[in-house]
Amino acid sequence: MGDLSKRELKITNRHSGRATCKEREEKFKLKEGQVRFLIVCEGKKTEPNYFKAFIENNTSVVHSEIQGVGMGTVALVKKTLEIKRDLEKKNAMKFDRVWVVFDKDDFEDFNEAIKEASRCGIQSAWTNESFELWYYLHFEYLDTAIGRKQYIEKLENMFKDKMRDGSFKYEKGASDIYDLLQRYGKEEFAIKSAEKLRKSHKGKGTNYAKHDPCTMVDKLVEELRSPSQYKEE
């Protein structure tokens, strides 16, 4: 413990009284109406780490599978269908909700991926342009289109200010990002800001590549917060 940094020590202390996944599953396994989530992410660490920590902190979600596969847009949708088929066959069970999480980046098939996911019954937690937009909305509303590098710079500066720590460095894939957002940001504000952004693009139709900035991550977050209403019969 003596070798932990101040940042790591804070997170360790906050997790010390938290139930493990196995303990939570034992606690909730006899309850009806549980929802099984499959969440497949473009990134291998950033998005999976965020959602895994989210579920660790929201005990109403017990049964979930979260994977980061390192591919985006249409390729991600196809991979998700493959993962869903294999896991359901292996475990003799059905996922109630299936989500893909991806950014626009430089992909030219962004709109096509959203359409294909919908056609296959998969929900899309997409962001234009970068997943870090969702993080930044925990602090301030942002309706200016900027690049991925700028999102990271703005997010890093925001944390430096909130933490009063000029040495803070934002690291993609950091395992403690959810905890930091909960400690220094406001999730409810992020949800309202995401909704406001979507309304600002209402006149642009389904050309989501032009909805910049915009995110649907809040939709997945809200499902994870209140999963029982999405249980399929």
Residue frames as qw, qx, qy, qz and C-alpha x, y, z in Angstrom:
[[0.000, 0.884, 0.467, 0.000, 0.00, 0.00, 0.00],
 [0.347, -0.744, 0.065, 0.567, 2.90, 2.33, 0.74],
 [0.371, -0.128, 0.559, 0.730, 3.92, 2.29, -2.92],
 [0.251, 0.683, 0.657, 0.198, 0.55, 3.49, -4.23],
 [0.147, 0.261, 0.103, 0.949, 0.23, 7.00, -5.66],
 [0.226, 0.192, 0.445, -0.845, -2.31, 9.39, -4.10],
 [0.572, 0.173, -0.317, -0.737, -4.59, 8.88, -7.08],
 [0.563, 0.034, -0.815, -0.132, -4.39, 5.06, -6.79],
 [0.133, -0.068, -0.789, 0.596, -4.84, 5.20, -3.03],
 [0.416, 0.136, 0.187, -0.879, -8.08, 7.18, -3.32],
 [0.684, 0.127, -0.476, -0.538, -9.50, 4.67, -5.78],
 [0.449, 0.056, -0.874, 0.179, -8.35, 1.70, -3.66],
 [0.076, 0.084, 0.653, -0.749, -10.02, 3.11, -0.57],
 [0.549, 0.158, -0.012, -0.821, -13.25, 3.73, -2.44],
 [0.704, 0.143, -0.600, -0.352, -13.32, 0.15, -3.69],
 [0.077, 0.286, -0.874, 0.384, -12.40, -1.49, -0.38],
 [0.417, 0.110, 0.689, -0.582, -16.00, -2.05, 0.73],
 [0.600, 0.331, -0.281, -0.672, -17.37, -2.98, -2.68],
 [0.839, 0.005, 0.515, -0.176, -18.89, -6.40, -3.27],
 [0.195, -0.298, 0.784, 0.509, -17.21, -8.61, -5.86],
 [0.511, 0.134, -0.493, -0.692, -19.02, -9.70, -9.04],
 [0.423, -0.083, -0.902, -0.020, -19.44, -13.19, -7.57],
 [0.043, -0.255, -0.694, 0.672, -20.87, -11.86, -4.32],
 [0.375, 0.256, 0.014, -0.891, -23.34, -9.66, -6.18],
 [0.514, 0.078, -0.690, -0.503, -24.40, -12.52, -8.41],
 [0.285, -0.180, -0.904, 0.263, -25.04, -14.71, -5.37],
 [0.098, 0.282, 0.468, -0.832, -27.07, -11.91, -3.83],
 [0.454, 0.374, -0.042, -0.808, -29.24, -11.32, -6.86],
 [0.088, 0.154, -0.902, -0.395, -29.34, -14.69, -8.59],
 [0.084, 0.383, 0.908, -0.145, -32.82, -15.60, -7.28],
 [0.231, 0.551, 0.218, -0.772, -34.41, -12.34, -8.35],
 [0.547, 0.518, 0.625, 0.205, -36.63, -12.31, -11.41],
 [0.283, 0.940, 0.187, -0.033, -36.44, -9.81, -14.25],
 [0.471, -0.589, 0.369, 0.543, -32.68, -9.70, -14.51],
 [0.599, 0.783, -0.024, -0.166, -31.42, -8.36, -17.81],
 [0.789, -0.158, 0.357, 0.475, -28.50, -9.87, -19.69],
 [0.245, 0.918, -0.127, -0.285, -26.39, -7.28, -21.50],
 [0.794, 0.088, 0.286, 0.530, -23.88, -7.84, -24.26],
 [0.071, 0.965, -0.065, -0.244, -21.75, -4.74, -24.88],
 [0.811, 0.122, 0.259, 0.510, -19.16, -4.91, -27.65],
 [0.091, -0.919, 0.030, 0.381, -16.82, -1.94, -27.97],
 [0.625, 0.750, -0.154, 0.151, -14.61, -0.58, -30.71],
 [0.072, 0.748, -0.570, 0.332, -11.77, 0.11, -28.29],
 [0.721, -0.002, -0.678, 0.140, -10.03, -2.65, -26.36],
 [0.420, -0.169, -0.600, 0.660, -9.65, -0.71, -23.10],
 [0.065, -0.120, 0.116, -0.984, -11.21, 2.77, -22.95],
 [0.600, -0.215, -0.227, -0.736, -14.89, 1.90, -23.37],
 [0.749, -0.185, -0.636, -0.022, -14.77, -1.60, -21.80],
 [0.395, -0.034, -0.586, 0.707, -13.04, -0.30, -18.67],
 [0.246, -0.153, 0.115, -0.950, -15.61, 2.46, -18.29],
 [0.712, -0.194, -0.319, -0.595, -18.62, 0.15, -18.61],
 [0.687, -0.098, -0.687, 0.216, -17.13, -2.58, -16.44],
 [0.195, -0.004, -0.509, 0.838, -16.57, -0.04, -13.67],
 [0.432, -0.179, -0.100, -0.878, -20.06, 1.35, -14.24],
 [0.774, -0.208, -0.510, -0.312, -21.61, -2.08, -13.69],
 [0.534, -0.033, -0.666, 0.521, -19.41, -2.71, -10.66],
 [0.008, -0.017, -0.371, 0.928, -20.96, 0.40, -9.14],
 [0.593, 0.003, -0.068, -0.802, -24.54, -0.37, -10.18],
 [0.230, -0.156, 0.946, -0.166, -25.55, -3.65, -8.57],
 [0.696, 0.352, 0.334, -0.529, -28.89, -3.91, -10.39],
 [0.704, 0.555, -0.389, -0.213, -26.90, -5.22, -13.37],
 [0.714, -0.423, 0.558, -0.022, -25.55, -8.71, -12.69],
 [0.779, 0.175, 0.548, 0.251, -25.42, -10.64, -15.96],
 [0.337, 0.896, -0.119, -0.264, -23.26, -8.89, -18.54],
 [0.807, 0.032, 0.318, 0.497, -20.58, -9.56, -21.12],
 [0.132, 0.956, -0.090, -0.245, -18.36, -6.66, -22.17],
 [0.808, 0.009, 0.336, 0.483, -15.73, -7.03, -24.86],
 [0.115, 0.853, -0.226, -0.456, -13.35, -4.70, -26.67],
 [0.872, 0.228, 0.405, 0.155, -12.49, -6.02, -30.10],
 [0.343, -0.494, 0.384, 0.701, -10.38, -3.34, -31.78],
 [0.183, 0.243, 0.679, 0.668, -12.59, -2.75, -34.80],
 [0.179, 0.352, 0.302, -0.868, -15.26, -0.21, -35.66],
 [0.474, 0.292, -0.180, -0.811, -18.46, 0.58, -37.56],
 [0.844, 0.156, -0.249, -0.450, -19.85, -2.16, -39.86],
 [0.560, 0.285, -0.756, 0.183, -17.05, -4.60, -38.99],
 [0.117, -0.186, 0.695, -0.685, -17.91, -4.14, -35.32],
 [0.714, 0.042, 0.129, -0.687, -21.59, -4.88, -35.93],
 [0.813, 0.241, -0.491, -0.199, -20.71, -8.09, -37.78],
 [0.348, 0.277, -0.786, 0.429, -18.32, -9.14, -35.01],
 [0.382, -0.154, 0.495, -0.765, -21.00, -8.45, -32.40],
 [0.842, 0.088, -0.129, -0.517, -23.44, -10.77, -34.14],
 [0.698, 0.276, -0.653, 0.102, -20.77, -13.45, -34.17],
 [0.077, 0.253, -0.719, 0.643, -19.98, -12.98, -30.46],
 [0.602, -0.081, 0.259, -0.751, -23.69, -13.01, -29.58],
 [0.865, 0.147, -0.344, -0.334, -24.31, -16.23, -31.51],
 [0.579, 0.276, -0.712, 0.284, -21.30, -18.00, -30.02],
 [0.065, -0.222, 0.650, -0.724, -21.98, -16.97, -26.42],
 [0.697, -0.050, 0.138, -0.702, -25.67, -17.77, -26.55],
 [0.858, 0.163, -0.456, -0.172, -24.92, -21.21, -27.96],
 [0.437, 0.298, -0.717, 0.454, -22.14, -21.87, -25.46],
 [0.078, -0.090, 0.633, -0.765, -24.11, -20.74, -22.41],
 [0.145, -0.437, -0.867, -0.191, -27.59, -21.84, -23.54],
 [0.074, -0.672, -0.455, 0.579, -29.01, -18.41, -22.78],
 [0.331, 0.700, 0.405, 0.487, -30.19, -15.29, -24.57],
 [0.258, -0.127, -0.167, 0.943, -28.99, -11.71, -24.25],
 [0.115, 0.765, 0.588, -0.238, -31.86, -9.30, -23.60],
 [0.173, 0.966, -0.012, -0.190, -30.00, -6.20, -24.77],
 [0.782, 0.053, 0.248, 0.569, -27.11, -6.02, -27.23],
 [0.054, 0.973, -0.007, -0.223, -25.13, -2.82, -27.73],
 [0.745, 0.272, 0.049, 0.607, -22.23, -1.73, -29.89],
 [0.262, -0.898, -0.032, 0.352, -20.05, 1.20, -28.80],
 [0.676, 0.171, 0.299, 0.651, -18.04, 3.03, -31.42],
 [0.073, -0.692, 0.004, 0.718, -16.83, 6.45, -32.58],
 [0.628, 0.758, 0.094, -0.152, -17.01, 8.07, -35.96],
 [0.578, -0.423, 0.442, 0.540, -13.26, 8.69, -36.25],
 [0.143, 0.480, -0.491, -0.713, -12.37, 8.60, -39.97],
 [0.362, 0.187, 0.909, 0.085, -14.70, 5.75, -40.87],
 [0.233, 0.087, -0.404, -0.880, -16.70, 6.32, -44.04],
 [0.441, -0.271, -0.785, -0.341, -19.33, 3.69, -43.17],
 [0.034, -0.010, 0.610, -0.791, -20.44, 5.37, -39.93],
 [0.578, 0.085, 0.053, -0.810, -24.07, 5.90, -41.05],
 [0.703, 0.134, -0.624, -0.313, -24.17, 2.44, -42.57],
 [0.317, 0.080, -0.854, 0.405, -23.03, 0.87, -39.29],
 [0.294, 0.059, 0.482, -0.823, -25.82, 2.57, -37.34],
 [0.692, 0.173, -0.204, -0.670, -28.38, 1.44, -39.90],
 [0.620, 0.170, -0.762, -0.076, -27.03, -2.13, -40.01],
 [0.079, 0.059, -0.806, 0.584, -27.03, -2.40, -36.21],
 [0.496, 0.114, 0.282, -0.813, -30.66, -1.27, -36.09],
 [0.714, 0.210, -0.460, -0.484, -31.61, -3.77, -38.79],
 [0.571, 0.115, -0.800, 0.146, -30.04, -6.56, -36.71],
 [0.644, -0.655, -0.352, -0.178, -31.75, -5.52, -33.48],
 [0.669, -0.164, -0.278, 0.670, -28.58, -4.07, -31.98],
 [0.135, -0.969, -0.185, 0.094, -28.49, -0.74, -30.15],
 [0.641, 0.420, -0.072, 0.639, -25.73, 1.75, -31.02],
 [0.406, -0.845, -0.105, 0.331, -23.98, 3.87, -28.41],
 [0.654, 0.418, 0.145, 0.614, -22.12, 5.86, -31.04],
 [0.258, -0.811, -0.083, 0.518, -20.22, 9.11, -30.59],
 [0.556, 0.628, 0.188, 0.511, -19.24, 11.71, -33.14],
 [0.641, 0.566, -0.517, -0.051, -16.37, 12.18, -32.96],
 [0.384, 0.330, -0.774, 0.380, -14.73, 10.72, -29.87],
 [0.616, -0.461, -0.638, 0.040, -15.87, 8.75, -26.81],
 [0.387, -0.144, -0.382, 0.826, -14.11, 11.38, -24.70],
 [0.226, -0.387, -0.224, -0.865, -17.00, 13.72, -25.58],
 [0.668, -0.510, -0.498, -0.213, -19.14, 11.69, -23.16],
 [0.626, -0.283, -0.402, 0.605, -16.52, 12.19, -20.45],
 [0.203, 0.116, -0.040, 0.972, -16.26, 15.92, -21.06],
 [0.370, -0.501, -0.398, -0.673, -20.03, 16.38, -20.86],
 [0.614, -0.488, -0.563, 0.260, -19.76, 15.44, -17.19],
 [0.404, -0.361, -0.192, 0.818, -18.27, 18.91, -16.70],
 [0.140, 0.490, -0.057, -0.859, -19.42, 21.28, -19.44],
 [0.672, 0.588, 0.429, -0.135, -21.83, 21.38, -22.35],
 [0.231, -0.458, 0.537, 0.670, -19.90, 21.42, -25.62],
 [0.663, 0.585, 0.434, -0.169, -21.51, 21.98, -29.02],
 [0.241, 0.824, -0.406, -0.312, -18.39, 22.84, -31.01],
 [0.970, 0.231, -0.030, 0.063, -16.95, 20.22, -33.39],
 [0.118, -0.815, 0.567, 0.017, -13.36, 19.47, -32.38],
 [0.683, 0.358, -0.634, -0.049, -10.88, 16.66, -33.00],
 [0.874, -0.303, -0.372, 0.081, -9.95, 13.71, -30.79],
 [0.576, 0.120, -0.345, 0.732, -6.71, 15.34, -29.64],
 [0.124, -0.435, 0.087, -0.888, -8.57, 18.47, -28.56],
 [0.750, -0.475, -0.284, -0.361, -11.08, 16.43, -26.55],
 [0.826, -0.180, -0.375, 0.380, -8.23, 14.84, -24.63],
 [0.331, 0.260, -0.224, 0.879, -6.54, 18.20, -24.02],
 [0.380, -0.488, -0.056, -0.783, -9.78, 19.79, -22.77],
 [0.843, -0.396, -0.329, -0.156, -10.58, 16.79, -20.59],
 [0.723, -0.021, -0.376, 0.580, -7.10, 16.71, -19.10],
 [0.109, 0.338, -0.170, 0.919, -7.21, 20.43, -18.31],
 [0.591, -0.503, -0.194, -0.600, -10.64, 20.04, -16.72],
 [0.863, -0.320, -0.367, 0.133, -9.39, 17.28, -14.42],
 [0.518, 0.166, -0.311, 0.779, -6.31, 19.33, -13.52],
 [0.181, -0.439, 0.051, -0.879, -8.58, 22.18, -12.48],
 [0.749, -0.438, -0.237, -0.437, -11.12, 20.04, -10.58],
 [0.892, -0.216, -0.308, 0.249, -8.45, 17.97, -8.83],
 [0.178, -0.955, 0.235, -0.033, -6.16, 20.94, -8.24],
 [0.759, -0.310, 0.485, 0.304, -3.39, 18.78, -9.60],
 [0.346, 0.799, -0.281, -0.404, -1.35, 20.27, -12.42],
 [0.117, -0.446, 0.861, 0.215, 0.48, 16.99, -12.98],
 [0.705, 0.236, 0.601, -0.294, -2.62, 14.99, -13.94],
 [0.131, 0.329, -0.708, -0.611, -2.36, 13.18, -17.26],
 [0.812, 0.203, 0.197, -0.510, -5.34, 11.67, -19.03],
 [0.123, -0.321, 0.906, 0.247, -4.57, 8.13, -20.15],
 [0.713, 0.111, -0.354, -0.595, -6.78, 6.33, -22.65],
 [0.767, -0.025, -0.638, -0.053, -7.92, 3.05, -21.18],
 [0.003, 0.355, -0.647, 0.675, -7.24, 4.10, -17.57],
 [0.385, -0.308, -0.870, 0.002, -9.06, 1.79, -15.17],
 [0.190, -0.435, -0.581, 0.661, -10.01, 4.58, -12.76],
 [0.012, -0.172, -0.304, -0.937, -11.75, 6.95, -15.20],
 [0.411, -0.570, -0.616, -0.356, -15.27, 6.03, -14.02],
 [0.538, -0.556, -0.454, 0.442, -14.32, 6.76, -10.42],
 [0.291, -0.166, 0.017, 0.942, -12.77, 10.08, -11.37],
 [0.158, -0.347, -0.477, -0.792, -15.85, 11.11, -13.34],
 [0.506, -0.617, -0.595, -0.096, -18.10, 10.21, -10.41],
 [0.533, -0.466, -0.320, 0.630, -15.90, 12.12, -8.00],
 [0.214, -0.344, 0.076, 0.911, -15.33, 15.29, -10.01],
 [0.162, -0.080, -0.531, -0.828, -18.05, 15.33, -12.67],
 [0.503, 0.178, 0.479, -0.697, -21.85, 15.03, -12.81],
 [0.218, 0.110, 0.923, 0.297, -23.45, 12.10, -14.60],
 [0.250, 0.700, 0.626, -0.235, -26.92, 13.66, -14.64],
 [0.107, 0.796, -0.135, -0.581, -25.50, 16.77, -16.29],
 [0.135, -0.308, 0.795, 0.506, -23.79, 14.60, -18.92],
 [0.266, 0.395, 0.876, 0.073, -27.09, 12.87, -19.72],
 [0.208, 0.832, 0.366, -0.361, -28.96, 16.16, -20.08],
 [0.018, -0.699, 0.400, 0.592, -26.14, 17.60, -22.21],
 [0.229, -0.052, 0.886, 0.400, -26.18, 14.56, -24.53],
 [0.263, 0.628, 0.729, -0.071, -29.93, 14.96, -24.98],
 [0.094, 0.857, 0.062, -0.504, -29.50, 18.67, -25.70],
 [0.143, -0.459, 0.651, 0.588, -26.87, 17.91, -28.35],
 [0.272, 0.254, 0.889, 0.266, -29.19, 15.48, -30.15],
 [0.206, 0.800, 0.505, -0.249, -31.96, 18.07, -30.22],
 [0.028, -0.762, 0.228, 0.605, -29.54, 20.58, -31.76],
 [0.079, -0.269, 0.795, 0.538, -29.05, 18.20, -34.73],
 [0.522, 0.364, 0.687, -0.351, -32.73, 17.44, -35.22],
 [0.535, 0.719, 0.021, -0.443, -32.95, 19.06, -38.65],
 [0.089, 0.608, -0.724, -0.314, -30.09, 16.97, -40.09],
 [0.878, 0.137, -0.255, -0.380, -32.08, 13.75, -40.43],
 [0.953, -0.250, 0.169, 0.035, -30.30, 10.41, -40.31],
 [0.653, 0.587, -0.273, 0.393, -26.98, 11.60, -41.71],
 [0.700, -0.700, -0.084, 0.118, -25.37, 11.03, -38.31],
 [0.727, 0.068, 0.034, 0.682, -21.90, 11.69, -39.68],
 [0.132, 0.582, 0.107, 0.795, -22.97, 15.34, -39.78],
 [0.577, -0.761, -0.203, -0.217, -24.20, 15.33, -36.16],
 [0.721, 0.064, -0.296, 0.623, -20.98, 16.69, -34.70],
 [0.076, 0.230, -0.929, 0.280, -20.57, 16.71, -31.77],
 [0.764, -0.194, -0.094, -0.609, -23.14, 14.16, -30.65],
 [0.087, 0.255, -0.943, 0.195, -23.36, 10.98, -28.59],
 [0.749, -0.256, -0.365, -0.490, -25.75, 8.16, -27.76],
 [0.405, 0.165, -0.799, 0.413, -23.72, 6.79, -24.85],
 [0.307, -0.152, 0.455, -0.822, -26.21, 8.24, -22.37],
 [0.789, -0.017, -0.247, -0.563, -28.87, 5.89, -23.75],
 [0.737, 0.080, -0.656, 0.141, -26.79, 2.86, -22.77],
 [0.136, 0.206, -0.612, 0.752, -25.96, 4.42, -19.41],
 [0.540, -0.147, 0.178, -0.809, -29.65, 4.91, -18.66],
 [0.856, -0.006, -0.427, -0.290, -30.41, 1.29, -19.54],
 [0.585, 0.134, -0.684, 0.415, -27.66, 0.09, -17.21],
 [0.109, -0.205, 0.473, -0.850, -29.03, 2.29, -14.45],
 [0.630, 0.102, 0.410, -0.651, -32.60, 0.92, -14.81],
 [0.095, 0.249, -0.876, -0.402, -32.29, -2.40, -16.67],
 [0.316, 0.214, 0.886, -0.264, -35.48, -4.18, -15.57],
 [0.496, 0.598, 0.230, -0.586, -37.74, -2.21, -17.92],
 [0.408, 0.589, -0.543, -0.438, -35.80, -3.62, -20.88],
 [0.407, -0.151, 0.898, -0.074, -36.29, -7.27, -19.99],
 [0.498, 0.159, -0.570, -0.635, -37.57, -9.25, -22.97],
 [0.766, -0.094, 0.439, -0.461, -40.29, -11.81, -22.33]]
